Structure formats: C-alpha cells, structure tokens
C-alpha cells in the first residue's frame, strides 16, 4: 500500500491567543486519531502540529489513499429464531438482513456458531476500506466538533445567505495528499492548495503549497510565517535572551510561561525589540509596573542582577522593518500612560492610611449569611491573636496585621489590579509606619495562593494566614456551601490545602481539630451548622489524604498514620517517612500481621468478657508460661528505647526496635492460649497484648500495613 504525507490547514482570522495552543493540539490530535481509527494512518505515522494566529494545521506521515478492506463478522440471532423447521429463513431473519443491506440470497452463506440452544447465525462479510476523501471529511468534521473553542461566533458565507459557526471566520482550507488535492469541504469552503502568508511581509498575497512536505519551509521562506507553535516559541526565547545581552548591565527578562505562550500566539514571525520608559516611574512598587506591562501590553520586563526592575523592557513585534525606531517609539508611547496611571494610584492611595480604611469594610458585604468584610476581619483578628499566642508570638501584632490585611481592597491600585491585593497592603503598611513584621504578614496572609506557592514566613505571618483561611473554610462550610464535584466557587479546597501545607511543611505544633473548633467558636451562635467542626475536619482530612498521595506516600501508610495522628499535622511527614522505612524491612509484613492479630484478640476479649482493658496493667505473677514471661521481659527491655525515639521524633528508629520482638511474639502465639477458661489468666494475657499493641502502635497503626 503506497502512502504519502497528508497536510490539512484551516486558514482563519486571528484566533484567541490564550486558546491557540490548545486549539492547535486538539485539531492535530483529533484529526490524526480519526484517520488512524479508519485505517488510513498507522500507529507509526509521524505527526507535526502547526498553530499560528491565522491557521491551524497538521501534517500526518504515511497516510494511505484508501484503507484496506476488512473482514467483518456479525452475530445475527439464535439459529432457532432465524430458521424454521425446514431450514428456511424466518421473517425475523429477513428483516435483520435487510437492515444490513442484503437479502435472502445470503442465507445459505450464513455460518453457524455454538451448539444446541446456544447455536447462533453469523454473517461474514467484507467491509470496503474508506477512501481518503471520505475518511478525511469525517476526520475534519470530528476535529472541528471537538475543538475546545472558548466562544463561538456566527458569520455569513460568501453567498450572502448561508451562515456557519466557528471560533473565527474561516477563509481557506488546504488538503494535500502528497501533491494531490483531497476533495473535502468544511465551513462552506472547498479544499485547495492556496493559503496566505504574513499579513504584511509575505512575498505575495497568496501562496500555493506544492506538496504536503514543503508546507513548513514554504511558509517560512515565501510567506514570512513560522507555522510551528513550538518553533516560534523557541525563537522568541532565543531572541529575548539575545536582546537582554544587547540591553547591557547584566539584565534578564521575566519570562512568564503563560505570557510566553500568549505572545507566541500573537505573532507569526517574532522580532524582539528593546524599549524603555522614564526612570521616575521606578518609584512605584515594581510589582505594579511588572503587572501592567505583562497583563496590558504583553511586554517582558527586565530585571537587574539584584532582581530590581529596570526602566527597559522587551517588545515582541510581528513585523521586521529596516528601521524599528517607529515600532519602538509607538510601544513606548503606549506604555507610558499605563505607568502614569499606576503612579497616580500609588500616590493617591498613600494619602490615606490602611487603618482609616478599615471601618469602610463595614460597607462591603462578604456574604449575606456571614456579614460584612469588617465583621469577617474582626473574626480573623481574634483567631489570629489566639494562634499567635499558641505560637509564643506577639498577639497584638497578629491582631493588627489581620485587622489591616483586607484594607487594601479599598485602594485604587487593588481596584485596578486585584492581583496585587496583599502586596500593596504591605507597601502601604510600611508607608504608614507599621512594623515590618506586621507589613510582611499582610502580604503573606494570602499564601500559599496555588499549588507549589511559597508559604508564609514567621509566626505572625503564619498566624494571620491560618486565621484567614480557617475563617473562610469554617464559615462557608458552616452555611452549607460545600464543594461538589468540580464546583468550588469559594476555593475551599485551595484554602484547606493552604492550611495543611502551613501546618505540615512549616511545621507548626497546632492540633487541627482545636484550630477548627476555635475558628467556629468565633462566629455568632446559630450562624453555622451544629456539626460544622466535625464536618470541616473530615473535609480537611480528605484533602490531607490527597496531598500526601501526591507526595508519593502509599494509601496504607497514610491510613496507618492518620488513625493515630490526632490532628498533630506537624508530625505527619516524619511519621510517614518512618513508616516507609519500616515497611521496607523483610519482617514488616509479619509484624503488621501480628499486630492485626493482637487487635482482633483484644476486640474479642473485650466483647466476651465485657471488660475495658484500656488502662489494664500486667500482673507479672500471673505470667505462667515461659514464653509469655519472655515476651513481657522483651517489651520491658525495649520500651524505654522506643519511648526515647518517639520523643525525639525518630519515628523510623522507633519502628525498627519492634523487630527484636518478632521471635517472642511468634513463640507467644504458638504456645500460649490467650482465650483460656481461667478468667484471671485470660484478663492478664489480654492486658499483656494490650501493652504490646500500644508499644507497636506508637508511630502508626502498623496493622494497617498487613496485606
């Protein structure tokens, strides 16, 4: 079977830049998958995806002009239903065959499968393979139907009557199998070989693609377009680095991945230029300037070797004029008003202190069931003070930071750039003369804002961050706004993970259940559900399980630790590391199984004897058998060592000590009858096992490790 390269291009008006990469990947993947499913392309076919502002394209290698025919077997019905007593076709069989497009003439060719009552009639036929024109038409329609289009638009076709829907108006379709046009149509357009290059710099208005293999080179050389998204992106990165060197002073660009993808989607042939603005604007916090340059103008700011913003920036232009001064000057004129706005906001905001803005939070509704932002601020401040006291930090500083933390929401700068909340609060607090610890806590209380984000540093910052997130989770959860499926409008999962990360990774010795209960107690009586504390703790523990699984811990290890952790989040990681080390030992499974047996015996003893053995002590005089005396003595020998390891947080060593007990435990279960008739002996042996269980489960419930 002869195969050739297949090229498909859809020429459109400028596509949404933030969606372009996904659109290009989806178009290539879906179209290729459809061709493979139809037998027109193979699993080894090499695929190249192209996506530029004005085109989505894909080149698939080794595509056949026609798929191979294939044998098809279809079970029709039981033979007893399809044939009468004389072996003639019944009406039911004829109806079934007619639905397949054949008649009674094929009845003698039907194959029988099975025996007796299970015997069935099977129709064997050959299904003709799809032609490339048929298969590509289907693949194109599938690819367009499955595009992750952010928003459809409806537009008229050239006839003036018909209209179609697509992300942007389409102007051409190229479909070439080798050098031959594949006769397909989509969006009211017939496929051909003509496309367009760069809007301003192409050699001619239209470009004829010679064959599927020449597409990329022709666009680059004749059309002044780099069609490959990845190649264009790499070219921008290369030019940014080169321009930074040209700018001098050891500067480096801020290369934000999302911005880089967006700029790649805005240009067809990138040309990086150096612009600059007046140095006086550097008096504004650099976060403001960086944000406005990146978000509004799509520029790449330049930082000096100390990480400070310079007054130079990089522009990614879509044209390459001989004299770029007009392009640079135009961009400098555009950015200047933006920077002037930022400077104006900054100057105006500093005329009022954060403290003077706090009372106005009372005019901002936080939630109709939870009151105003001011009421929320007061709850957070109270909780932050409590947490600070538990951390031996300054209660007044924590309360002040929490009180001022949301005041910057009422500033002009945060109103214009919501992403700067907290950041601007820190700048304004320092301007107002607040202590640096308080100012830093104002910024840090939003952290961590996303997975992998930095944590608050210092006790005051941690106290305010924990208080803010706990108040949100407990309050929103307590009024019934529970996350469901993918819906989590208040970000409770994110806040819960932030709380856990602060407690676990800092780490902080603050029991989770006590924090939740304290947070719930700060709300007015009756505002929250009666079970909010236990509900939120369950929700948080579910988030903790997910967080620990993502860190690579096994489910059985996680459950073994959590069932005895009692909210001590700061111990969860070292305990899990200890369990992981212990589980790698050869004897771990045997000890886990023995521990499980101990727990089962204890449960049965408690049920049958009606005795509570929680605080029961062993009476050495009642240890009649040598093996039980040996086990008791071995336990006494290692107990101080195990307790020492536990107190020092050496959890792996604590568990390793248990290995020495294995031969004594094995002998005990082999030679001693725990469930004996003598009640006193039975209670004493049960007490021995109770102490053994406690000794073995100081770090984790190792019975959970048993298979």
RONUMAR-932608 format. One line per 5 residues: number of its first residue (from 1); their letters; for each residue x, y, z of C-alpha. Coordinates in steps of 0.02 Angstrom, whole numbers. Layout:
// RONUMAR-932608
NUM	A	X:Y:Z ~ ...
This chain:
// RONUMAR-932608
1	XXXXX	0:0:0 ~ 77:165:-58 ~ 72:304:72 ~ 110:490:67 ~ 114:638:185
6	XXXXX	-54:720:216 ~ -69:906:251 ~ -226:992:315 ~ -233:1179:351 ~ -377:1288:405
11	XXXXX	-344:1473:369 ~ -442:1589:482 ~ -444:1763:553 ~ -343:1795:711 ~ -379:1659:839
16	XXXXX	-397:1691:1028 ~ -215:1696:1087 ~ -243:1617:1257 ~ -329:1468:1175 ~ -218:1445:1022
21	XXXXX	-102:1311:1088 ~ -247:1203:1148 ~ -339:1229:984 ~ -187:1177:883 ~ -152:1023:988
26	XXXXX	-334:969:986 ~ -352:993:798 ~ -198:886:762 ~ -236:751:890 ~ -420:726:847
31	XXXXX	-395:727:658 ~ -249:605:669 ~ -341:489:788 ~ -489:482:668 ~ -377:439:520
36	XXXXX	-294:301:621 ~ -462:232:678 ~ -517:221:496 ~ -357:130:445 ~ -292:273:338
41	XXXXX	-144:312:452 ~ -41:194:557 ~ 16:200:737 ~ 192:241:672 ~ 134:392:571
46	XXXXX	237:545:617 ~ 126:694:660 ~ 176:878:653 ~ 57:1007:727 ~ 54:1189:671
51	XXXXX	-36:1336:751 ~ -11:1520:716 ~ -127:1669:743 ~ -211:1637:575 ~ -202:1450:549
56	XXXXX	-225:1277:622 ~ -135:1140:527 ~ -70:963:541 ~ 43:854:436 ~ 23:665:455
61	XXXXX	151:547:382 ~ 117:381:293 ~ -66:409:250 ~ -146:290:125 ~ -260:342:-19
66	XXXXX	-379:203:33 ~ -391:97:189 ~ -379:-92:173 ~ -539:-192:161 ~ -576:-288:320
71	XXXXX	-673:-443:363 ~ -825:-416:474 ~ -920:-549:569 ~ -1090:-506:642 ~ -1190:-620:755
76	XXXXX	-1371:-606:699 ~ -1483:-711:811 ~ -1507:-887:880 ~ -1523:-1014:740 ~ -1687:-1074:814
81	XXXXX	-1759:-900:791 ~ -1686:-864:619 ~ -1730:-1030:535 ~ -1892:-1126:535 ~ -1907:-1316:549
86	XXXXX	-1871:-1337:363 ~ -1715:-1228:372 ~ -1793:-1080:284 ~ -1763:-901:340 ~ -1895:-832:459
91	XXXXX	-1967:-656:439 ~ -1860:-602:587 ~ -1700:-655:498 ~ -1750:-575:334 ~ -1788:-412:425
96	XXXXX	-1618:-417:509 ~ -1529:-450:344 ~ -1625:-309:259 ~ -1562:-190:394 ~ -1386:-241:342
101	XXXXX	-1424:-206:159 ~ -1431:-387:99 ~ -1570:-508:57 ~ -1619:-691:68 ~ -1483:-738:-57
106	XXXXX	-1352:-737:82 ~ -1447:-858:195 ~ -1354:-1012:128 ~ -1189:-923:165 ~ -1229:-891:348
111	XXXXX	-1111:-975:468 ~ -1168:-1068:623 ~ -1079:-1042:788 ~ -1105:-1135:951 ~ -1207:-1291:987
116	XXXXX	-1382:-1337:1040 ~ -1488:-1194:1105 ~ -1335:-1080:1104 ~ -1311:-1103:916 ~ -1313:-934:826
121	XXXXX	-1314:-872:646 ~ -1164:-767:595 ~ -1149:-660:439 ~ -972:-644:371 ~ -939:-502:251
126	XXXXX	-802:-389:187 ~ -811:-205:229 ~ -732:-92:99 ~ -597:21:168 ~ -632:208:170
131	XXXXX	-558:317:35 ~ -451:461:93 ~ -581:587:35 ~ -715:500:139 ~ -604:473:289
136	XXXXX	-530:647:290 ~ -702:725:277 ~ -755:631:432 ~ -591:668:522 ~ -606:855:484
141	XXXXX	-784:863:548 ~ -734:768:705 ~ -585:883:734 ~ -688:1042:718 ~ -830:975:825
146	XXXXX	-710:932:967 ~ -607:1092:967 ~ -602:1171:1142 ~ -675:1333:1075 ~ -696:1465:1213
151	XXXXX	-837:1555:1121 ~ -921:1525:953 ~ -964:1661:829 ~ -1088:1655:684 ~ -1041:1732:517
156	XXXXX	-1108:1735:338 ~ -1029:1642:195 ~ -984:1722:29 ~ -1156:1681:-46 ~ -1233:1809:71
161	XXXXX	-1368:1688:130 ~ -1287:1543:220 ~ -1205:1559:390 ~ -1092:1447:493 ~ -1023:1444:669
166	XXXXX	-840:1438:714 ~ -718:1521:833 ~ -667:1646:697 ~ -716:1668:513 ~ -625:1540:404
171	XXXXX	-557:1591:234 ~ -475:1437:162 ~ -441:1251:176 ~ -286:1161:113 ~ -292:972:98
176	XXXXX	-147:889:7 ~ -102:705:-4 ~ 74:721:-68 ~ 47:847:-209 ~ -134:798:-242
181	XXXXX	-283:896:-177 ~ -403:794:-71 ~ -582:848:-116 ~ -655:889:54 ~ -756:1037:114
186	XXXXX	-790:1117:282 ~ -866:1279:345 ~ -930:1314:169 ~ -754:1304:94 ~ -684:1183:-37
191	XXXXX	-509:1118:-7 ~ -368:1175:-121 ~ -184:1214:-109 ~ -187:1402:-86 ~ -153:1487:80
196	XXXXX	-90:1655:140 ~ 72:1705:223 ~ 109:1851:339 ~ -17:1992:327 ~ 118:2122:293
201	XXXXX	280:2035:249 ~ 235:1889:135 ~ 311:1890:-39 ~ 136:1883:-118 ~ -45:1891:-65
206	XXXXX	-72:1704:-92 ~ 43:1557:-78 ~ 21:1391:-171 ~ 81:1242:-70 ~ 172:1122:-188
211	XXXXX	151:967:-82 ~ 121:914:98 ~ 307:901:135 ~ 350:1078:78 ~ 219:1167:185
216	XXXXX	326:1225:331 ~ 476:1278:225 ~ 366:1372:100 ~ 277:1468:237 ~ 441:1516:319
221	XXXXX	534:1562:159 ~ 395:1633:50 ~ 259:1676:175 ~ 366:1751:315 ~ 273:1640:441
226	XXXXX	342:1515:567 ~ 191:1397:572 ~ 254:1285:714 ~ 197:1349:884 ~ 345:1267:973
231	XXXXX	473:1329:848 ~ 403:1506:858 ~ 405:1498:1048 ~ 586:1439:1049 ~ 632:1580:931
236	XXXXX	555:1708:1049 ~ 651:1636:1197 ~ 812:1644:1097 ~ 781:1824:1043 ~ 733:1878:1220
241	XXXXX	899:1814:1286 ~ 994:1896:1144 ~ 905:2063:1170 ~ 941:2059:1357 ~ 1126:2044:1319
246	XXXXX	1111:2188:1196 ~ 1024:2295:1329 ~ 1179:2276:1439 ~ 1203:2291:1626 ~ 1177:2106:1657
251	XXXXX	987:2122:1644 ~ 873:1972:1622 ~ 693:1962:1561 ~ 549:1898:1666 ~ 496:1751:1557
256	XXXXX	324:1703:1620 ~ 268:1540:1538 ~ 87:1594:1516 ~ 140:1761:1442 ~ 264:1674:1328
261	XXXXX	127:1560:1261 ~ 10:1708:1235 ~ 140:1812:1143 ~ 184:1660:1036 ~ 1:1655:987
266	XXXXX	0:1839:939 ~ 142:1841:812 ~ 182:1743:654 ~ 364:1795:639 ~ 431:1867:804
271	XXXXX	550:2012:813 ~ 609:2061:988 ~ 648:2245:1016 ~ 708:2346:1166 ~ 601:2488:1236
276	XXXXX	618:2598:1389 ~ 520:2718:1499 ~ 563:2862:1614 ~ 661:2811:1769 ~ 544:2913:1881
281	XXXXX	412:2776:1864 ~ 526:2658:1959 ~ 469:2746:2119 ~ 309:2643:2101 ~ 319:2466:2175
286	XXXXX	393:2357:2041 ~ 253:2228:2058 ~ 132:2360:1991 ~ 240:2405:1843 ~ 278:2224:1802
291	XXXXX	95:2177:1808 ~ 37:2318:1696 ~ 175:2285:1569 ~ 138:2099:1563 ~ -51:2099:1577
296	XXXXX	-95:2250:1471 ~ 46:2267:1347 ~ 119:2091:1336 ~ 295:2156:1367 ~ 437:2064:1452
301	XXXXX	507:2174:1594 ~ 695:2173:1625 ~ 771:2148:1799 ~ 947:2192:1852 ~ 1067:2069:1934
306	XXXXX	989:2107:2106 ~ 813:2068:2045 ~ 760:2251:2037 ~ 656:2314:1893 ~ 745:2422:1766
311	XXXXX	667:2553:1653 ~ 694:2443:1500 ~ 577:2310:1431 ~ 568:2192:1282 ~ 435:2202:1146
316	XXXXX	391:2053:1035 ~ 341:2132:870 ~ 256:2043:724 ~ 349:2144:593 ~ 532:2170:547
321	XXXXX	554:2343:471 ~ 725:2402:419 ~ 708:2545:543 ~ 623:2485:702 ~ 626:2654:788
326	XXXXX	445:2692:745 ~ 388:2524:815 ~ 488:2551:974 ~ 429:2731:992 ~ 248:2681:969
331	XXXXX	259:2549:1105 ~ 346:2670:1223 ~ 206:2796:1196 ~ 76:2662:1232 ~ 154:2601:1394
336	XXXXX	185:2773:1468 ~ 2:2813:1510 ~ -15:2642:1593 ~ 135:2676:1704 ~ 72:2851:1739
341	XXXXX	-94:2778:1797 ~ -2:2659:1914 ~ 99:2804:1986 ~ -59:2907:2009 ~ -147:2766:2100
346	XXXXX	4:2737:2211 ~ 21:2921:2256 ~ -166:2940:2291 ~ -179:2781:2396 ~ -38:2837:2512
351	XXXXX	-136:2992:2561 ~ -246:2882:2672 ~ -185:2755:2797 ~ -240:2575:2795 ~ -312:2598:2970
356	XXXXX	-426:2738:2907 ~ -497:2619:2777 ~ -539:2475:2894 ~ -707:2541:2955 ~ -764:2560:2774
361	XXXXX	-753:2372:2758 ~ -918:2376:2851 ~ -996:2438:2689 ~ -934:2286:2592 ~ -1042:2129:2604
366	XXXXX	-935:1974:2624 ~ -1082:1852:2617 ~ -1264:1884:2654 ~ -1262:1745:2784 ~ -1093:1790:2859
371	XXXXX	-1099:1978:2868 ~ -982:2114:2806 ~ -796:2114:2771 ~ -774:2212:2933 ~ -862:2077:3035
376	XXXXX	-757:1947:2949 ~ -599:2048:2984 ~ -642:2054:3169 ~ -664:1865:3174 ~ -499:1838:3084
381	XXXXX	-408:1959:3200 ~ -472:1869:3356 ~ -421:1699:3286 ~ -251:1764:3229 ~ -216:1829:3404
386	XXXXX	-261:1660:3480 ~ -149:1566:3358 ~ -5:1689:3387 ~ -17:1659:3574 ~ -8:1471:3545
391	XXXXX	149:1500:3441 ~ 226:1611:3578 ~ 217:1760:3459 ~ 155:1937:3489 ~ -34:1930:3499
396	XXXXX	-55:2117:3467 ~ 50:2112:3307 ~ -51:1966:3239 ~ -216:2052:3277 ~ -157:2215:3198
401	XXXXX	-96:2127:3040 ~ -260:2034:3025 ~ -359:2195:3053 ~ -265:2285:2913 ~ -249:2136:2795
406	XXXXX	-405:2173:2691 ~ -396:2363:2695 ~ -302:2372:2530 ~ -456:2301:2443 ~ -524:2478:2454
411	XXXXX	-373:2559:2370 ~ -369:2621:2190 ~ -219:2512:2147 ~ -300:2349:2201 ~ -463:2404:2122
416	XXXXX	-370:2417:1956 ~ -258:2265:1985 ~ -343:2138:2101 ~ -191:2025:2083 ~ -94:2149:2193
421	XXXXX	-201:2126:2348 ~ -89:2094:2496 ~ 64:2154:2401 ~ 1:2333:2403 ~ -57:2312:2581
426	XXXXX	123:2279:2631 ~ 187:2435:2541 ~ 52:2545:2615 ~ 78:2474:2791 ~ 264:2514:2782
431	XXXXX	222:2689:2720 ~ 104:2710:2868 ~ 247:2667:2987 ~ 187:2494:3037 ~ 314:2367:3097
436	XXXXX	394:2263:2958 ~ 330:2102:3039 ~ 152:2168:3026 ~ 177:2228:2846 ~ 253:2062:2792
441	XXXXX	108:1967:2870 ~ -17:2072:2772 ~ 60:2016:2608 ~ 94:1837:2662 ~ -80:1801:2730
446	XXXXX	-139:1755:2554 ~ -2:1624:2536 ~ 2:1489:2476 ~ -109:1550:2334 ~ -87:1397:2222
451	XXXXX	-1:1228:2218 ~ 185:1249:2244 ~ 171:1430:2303 ~ 282:1492:2444 ~ 222:1480:2625
456	XXXXX	208:1624:2750 ~ 370:1651:2844 ~ 372:1685:3031 ~ 247:1654:3170 ~ 145:1814:3144
461	XXXXX	125:1785:2957 ~ 77:1603:2986 ~ -49:1652:3120 ~ -137:1778:3006 ~ -133:1662:2854
466	XXXXX	-204:1517:2955 ~ -338:1627:3033 ~ -393:1698:2865 ~ -406:1527:2782 ~ -487:1441:2932
471	XXXXX	-618:1578:2946 ~ -660:1556:2762 ~ -671:1366:2764 ~ -768:1355:2928 ~ -885:1498:2885
476	XXXXX	-928:1447:2707 ~ -938:1262:2751 ~ -1044:1303:2903 ~ -1180:1387:2798 ~ -1192:1236:2684
481	XXXXX	-1089:1298:2536 ~ -998:1132:2520 ~ -889:1098:2366 ~ -970:974:2247 ~ -884:889:2101
486	XXXXX	-783:1019:2009 ~ -882:1163:2083 ~ -793:1256:2222 ~ -838:1441:2199 ~ -761:1496:2365
491	XXXXX	-598:1399:2339 ~ -621:1295:2497 ~ -511:1154:2431 ~ -372:1278:2395 ~ -390:1360:2568
496	XXXXX	-393:1189:2653 ~ -235:1137:2564 ~ -154:1302:2613 ~ -194:1271:2797 ~ -124:1095:2787
501	XXXXX	35:1148:2699 ~ 70:1282:2829 ~ 43:1160:2972 ~ 135:1014:2891 ~ 279:1097:2800
506	XXXXX	324:1241:2917 ~ 294:1137:3031 ~ 181:1203:3170 ~ 128:1110:3327 ~ -56:1161:3318
511	XXXXX	-186:1021:3328 ~ -304:1036:3180 ~ -465:995:3273 ~ -428:1128:3405 ~ -398:1260:3271
516	XXXXX	-561:1217:3183 ~ -659:1219:3346 ~ -584:1387:3395 ~ -624:1460:3223 ~ -805:1400:3234
521	XXXXX	-821:1474:3409 ~ -787:1650:3342 ~ -949:1652:3243 ~ -1112:1709:3324 ~ -1219:1570:3399
526	XXXXX	-1333:1489:3271 ~ -1245:1562:3119 ~ -1160:1397:3073 ~ -1220:1218:3071 ~ -1205:1122:3235
531	XXXXX	-1089:993:3157 ~ -975:1115:3067 ~ -818:1073:3167 ~ -826:885:3133 ~ -883:913:2953
536	XXXXX	-737:1030:2916 ~ -612:914:3000 ~ -672:770:2890 ~ -659:882:2737 ~ -483:935:2786
541	XXXXX	-426:756:2816 ~ -488:707:2643 ~ -384:849:2571 ~ -236:789:2676 ~ -250:614:2603
546	XXXXX	-245:684:2427 ~ -98:797:2469 ~ 1:651:2543 ~ -38:537:2395 ~ 29:672:2278
551	XXXXX	189:671:2380 ~ 210:487:2340 ~ 153:402:2501 ~ 57:239:2494 ~ -125:237:2546
556	XXXXX	-98:103:2679 ~ 45:204:2755 ~ -61:362:2757 ~ -207:275:2844 ~ -89:193:2969
561	XXXXX	-26:364:3023 ~ -188:463:3013 ~ -286:345:3126 ~ -174:389:3275 ~ -113:563:3224
566	XXXXX	-248:655:3324 ~ -230:816:3223 ~ -41:837:3250 ~ -9:889:3071 ~ 172:938:3104
571	XXXXX	213:755:3135 ~ 130:679:2982 ~ 277:686:2861 ~ 413:621:2980 ~ 296:483:3040
576	XXXXX	258:433:2861 ~ 444:431:2821 ~ 468:317:2971 ~ 328:201:2914 ~ 401:197:2738
581	XXXXX	571:146:2809 ~ 492:14:2920 ~ 384:-57:2780 ~ 540:-90:2676 ~ 604:-215:2807
586	XXXXX	578:-400:2772 ~ 492:-429:2939 ~ 372:-281:2922 ~ 228:-381:2848 ~ 245:-517:2982
591	XXXXX	244:-387:3122 ~ 96:-298:3041 ~ 1:-463:3032 ~ 45:-500:3214 ~ -15:-327:3265
596	XXXXX	-178:-355:3173 ~ -199:-520:3265 ~ -166:-432:3431 ~ -302:-304:3394 ~ -426:-438:3343
601	XXXXX	-394:-537:3502 ~ -414:-380:3607 ~ -579:-339:3523 ~ -645:-516:3552 ~ -589:-516:3734
606	XXXXX	-674:-350:3767 ~ -835:-413:3688 ~ -838:-582:3775 ~ -777:-527:3947 ~ -863:-360:3949
611	XXXXX	-702:-284:4014 ~ -618:-120:3968 ~ -433:-157:3951 ~ -379:18:3900 ~ -286:52:4062
616	XXXXX	-259:-128:4117 ~ -88:-172:4188 ~ 3:-338:4178 ~ 23:-439:4338 ~ 194:-525:4320
621	XXXXX	147:-657:4449 ~ 9:-720:4333 ~ 126:-748:4186 ~ 126:-938:4199 ~ 207:-986:4035
626	XXXXX	391:-955:3997 ~ 350:-883:3826 ~ 233:-751:3897 ~ 363:-704:4028 ~ 494:-690:3891
631	XXXXX	381:-579:3786 ~ 342:-469:3937 ~ 527:-450:3978 ~ 572:-410:3797 ~ 439:-275:3798
636	XXXXX	509:-201:3959 ~ 683:-201:3883 ~ 639:-103:3726 ~ 503:11:3795 ~ 621:147:3862
641	XXXXX	719:147:3699 ~ 560:157:3594 ~ 491:296:3702 ~ 654:393:3684 ~ 650:380:3495
646	XXXXX	468:435:3495 ~ 502:590:3600 ~ 647:640:3487 ~ 541:617:3331 ~ 650:473:3267
651	XXXXX	500:375:3206 ~ 592:255:3092 ~ 706:202:3235 ~ 555:179:3349 ~ 478:58:3224
656	XXXXX	642:-34:3191 ~ 656:-76:3376 ~ 500:-182:3357 ~ 598:-306:3250 ~ 677:-377:3408
661	XXXXX	504:-428:3470 ~ 463:-539:3322 ~ 531:-707:3389 ~ 449:-677:3558 ~ 281:-636:3477
666	XXXXX	291:-790:3366 ~ 327:-902:3516 ~ 187:-823:3616 ~ 53:-855:3485 ~ 117:-1031:3455
671	XXXXX	124:-1088:3636 ~ 5:-979:3739 ~ -184:-993:3739 ~ -249:-817:3767 ~ -432:-865:3764
676	XXXXX	-414:-989:3908 ~ -554:-1034:4029 ~ -469:-958:4182 ~ -540:-780:4181 ~ -397:-706:4283
681	XXXXX	-263:-780:4170 ~ -361:-727:4016 ~ -375:-546:4076 ~ -190:-541:4117 ~ -140:-608:3946
686	XXXXX	-260:-485:3866 ~ -177:-345:3965 ~ -8:-406:3902 ~ -69:-396:3723 ~ -146:-226:3759
691	XXXXX	25:-161:3811 ~ 106:-245:3660 ~ -18:-157:3544 ~ 20:11:3623 ~ 207:-18:3607
696	XXXXX	193:-69:3425 ~ 74:72:3375 ~ 161:224:3448 ~ 206:294:3275 ~ 65:220:3171
701	XXXXX	-62:81:3174 ~ 50:-44:3087 ~ -92:-170:3074 ~ -146:-63:2925 ~ 9:-123:2834
706	XX	-48:-305:2837 ~ -100:-374:2668
